């Protein structure tokens, strides 16, 4: 089987990558709000890790793509989408006649 796993980045991950000083300061000083973002990130990362581990154990060949790096997908047997409804809908724009499974 030739598959891809497409994932989204969490808000916490995107904010961590920001070069905006106000956002960096917010992350450093906001306590519970940031803890909630980090907890969501940890859950999302755990889901992605479980999918990847399962595919590897099953011997399924796959490539991993961040959803913003997508190109039209062709010559695949299956598409796994790890994220929410928005990620699934975005990925569907790049897929024709390939089964997709959304994992939220």
C-alpha positions in Angstrom: 0.0 0.0 0.0 1.2 3.5 -0.9 -0.3 6.1 1.5 0.2 9.5 2.9 -0.5 10.9 6.3 -1.4 14.5 6.4 -1.5 16.5 9.6 -2.1 19.9 11.0 0.1 21.8 13.4 -1.4 22.8 16.7 -2.0 26.4 17.7 0.7 26.0 20.3 3.2 24.7 17.7 2.4 27.6 15.3 2.7 30.2 18.0 6.1 28.7 19.1 7.3 29.2 15.5 6.2 32.9 15.5 8.7 35.7 15.4 6.2 38.2 16.7 7.6 39.5 20.0 4.1 40.2 21.5 3.1 36.6 20.9 6.3 35.3 22.4 5.7 37.5 25.4 2.1 36.2 25.7 3.3 32.6 25.6 5.9 33.3 28.3 3.4 35.1 30.7 -0.1 33.7 30.2 -0.1 30.7 32.5 -3.4 28.7 32.2 -4.2 29.8 28.7 -0.8 28.6 27.5 -1.1 25.4 29.5 -4.4 24.7 27.7 -2.8 25.2 24.3 0.1 23.0 25.3 -2.2 20.2 26.5 -4.1 20.4 23.1 -0.7 20.1 21.3 0.3 17.1 23.4 -3.0 15.3 22.5 -2.7 16.1 18.9 1.0 15.0 18.8 0.1 11.7 20.5 -2.6 11.0 17.9 -0.2 11.6 15.1 2.4 9.5 16.7 0.0 6.6 17.2 -1.1 6.7 13.6 2.5 6.7 12.4 3.5 3.9 14.7 0.6 1.7 13.7 1.4 2.2 10.0 5.1 1.4 10.6 4.2 -1.8 12.5 1.8 -2.8 9.8 4.5 -2.4 7.1 2.5 0.2 5.2 4.6 2.6 3.2 3.6 6.2 3.7 4.9 9.8 3.5 4.1 12.4 6.0 2.9 15.9 4.9 2.1 19.1 6.8 -1.2 20.2 5.4 0.1 23.6 4.2 2.8 21.8 2.1 0.2 19.9 0.0 0.3 19.4 -3.7 -2.3 17.5 -5.7 -2.1 13.9 -4.6 -2.0 11.1 -7.2 -1.0 7.5 -7.5 -1.9 6.7 -3.9 -3.9 3.9 -2.4 -5.0 5.8 0.7 -4.9 9.1 2.5 -4.9 9.4 6.3 -5.8 12.9 7.7 -4.9 13.6 11.3 -6.7 16.7 12.4 -10.2 18.1 12.5 -12.9 18.9 10.0 -11.0 21.8 8.5 -8.0 19.7 7.8 -10.1 17.0 6.3 -11.9 19.5 4.0 -8.7 21.2 3.0 -7.1 17.9 2.1 -10.2 16.8 0.1 -9.4 19.6 -2.4 -6.2 17.8 -3.3 -7.6 14.3 -3.7 -9.4 12.7 -6.5 -10.6 9.1 -6.4 -8.5 8.1 -3.4 -10.1 6.8 -0.2 -9.5 9.1 2.8 -9.8 8.4 6.5 -10.1 11.3 9.0 -8.6 10.8 12.4 -9.7 13.5 14.9 
